[in-house]
Amino acid sequence: MAPRRTIWELREGDSAAEKRLAATCGISPVLARVLANRGIVDEKSVGAFLMPDPSEMHDPFAMPDMEQSAARLWAAVENGEGIRVYGDYDVDGITSVALLVSVLRSLGANVDYHIPNRLVEGYGLNREAIEQAAGDGVSLLVTVDCGVSAIEEVDYASELGIDVIITDHHEAGSILPSCVGVVDPKRHDSRYPFKELAGVGVAFKLAQAVWTLAGRPPCAADPHKYLDIVALGTIADVVPLQGENRIIAKAGLELIGRSSNHGINALLDVSDLSGREIRAGHVSFTVGPRVNAAGRLGDPSLGARLLLTDSAQEAAELAAMLDEENRKRQEIELSILREAWVPVSKMNTQTTRAIVLGSDRWHSGVIGIVASRIAELTYRPTVLISFEGDVGRGSARSIPAFNLYSALTECSDLLLKYGGHSQAAGLSIKAEDLDLFRERLNEIGHEWLTEEDLVPRVLVDAELGEDEICIELAMELERLEPFGYGNPTPLFVTRNMHVLERRNVGPDGKHLKLKLGRGGRVIDAIGFRMAGSHVDVSQGFSEVDVLYSLEVNEWNGRREPQLIVKDLRKSQDA
């Protein structure tokens, strides 16, 4: 089973807006087009996007329940109460914990933290952890990246004499937990200007508010000094890199490269990134997975300890442990993918609208990654479930046209628990309900998805002539970084390029290196992990259409434009 060939869809553009932006902002027509394609069509918006300014962040007190939550937290700090920060076990939750604990400790708080073990406690607040907090003398529990649906658990904490502040960024139901405050920009009554903060972004707003109530002390308590940690969680959680998230990511990435945090520096060391310019892709695919690894396989507190340690030696030791955990995670992930792909490959593409598979041999900590890979390969919503006895824990990933959270809501009578977003979600289910759940989700898929929805499409920003591909444009496009969800790397198409040279490069020769020519120009191109594909298309002197992003290639002191190839087609097939 595999998706049909990807459609290259040229964005329609807005020629009037593009000409206006190019003239008023002093930018190239190509950059103007890319910006207009992202809905940025006036001079003020261009300035805000190209030069995001931390001073332009929104007032934290505009967040629902922020005033009473920050006041209660600051009172707990001043009174020396026992405060516990309770987080999730992914990168977003771990960075949320590290951020808030760091700021509160700098303000003199009596604070510790708890991150539930994915394999033992599961996601979110649980009664055992609340009982432990009560036994430890905690009087204020602050959740980060979780808690908005924990109505019964919050009531239980109240019975045990613990006040609770919820900070979360997941979808909020119509009934909220009864507590000091529920700080979540996605509450139905929220008027906060930006709804798409990561969990660490919401924790950052709480830290800003408490710092303000503390009189903005000129010390390490300033939350802006921790934007490296906030950016790490924000980028890793795949929230849209627009608005406030773009400000966080841009400022935080600049801090990561010169971070004073021992843990971040140790992560860069084990990732072979020390001394390099850190980009969003490094966080998403290299640094983030290492922080995530411990939470997926065992003890998630390793990541928090790494980001909170004052010892460079301890940081190096913890980073090495996380690096090893990440290697194990990759091996387990590959094993599950191979096993799951056997039934997937036999599925009928016409009748299968959603993939639901379960096994008692699969590690629950990595099935989300595998579900994401299968969804990418098949272009179908995918749910993988790890069973232990009669109950399974599942991770789901989707395609743009299918809202997972809404679909799971339609199946809620078959689920023990569920939560998440439109494109990623988690659930628990009884083994006896698996087949019915698979049937129901496929019925919803047939109802909600058209044939066109199941064809992967790549949005192309512009079609460029060979004369437009230049180092000046490649450098200008760098101003659009950081790239990620909500601000994808710009993609271009150039047609009728001649393949002048083709060779395999890199480890095991898995990358495809090309020299492409047209109109007397010769342009370097590389397709990562493409050596085994497009062989019939890229033979010498073939004429091809190329889908690519444009980057600056620095080698031997020279800077040249380089095409990062995403797809190739024979020109007559395009």
Secondary structure by P-SEA (a helix, b strand, c coil): ccccccccccccccaaaaaaaaaaacccaaaaaaaaaaccccaaaaaaaaccccccccccccccaaaaaaaaaaaaaaaccbbbbbbcccaaaaaaaaaaaaaaaaacccccccccccccccccccaaaaaaaaaacccbbbbccccccaaaaaaaaaaabbbbbbbcccccccccccccccccccccccccccccccaaaaaaaaaaaaaaaacccccccccccaaaaaaaaaaaacccccaaaaaaaaaaaaaaaccccaaaaaaaaaacccccccccccccccaaaaaaccccccccaaaaaaaccccaaaaaaaaaaaaaaaaaaaaaaaaaaaaaaccccccccccccbbbbbccccccccaaaaaaaaaaacccbbbbbbbccccccbbbbbcccccaaaaaaaacccccccccccccccccccccaaaaaaaaaaaaaaacccccccbbbbbbccccccccccaaaaaaacccccccccccccccccccccccbbbbbcccccbbbbbbbcccbbbbbbbccccccccccccccbbbbbbbbbbbbbcccbbbbbbbcccccccccc
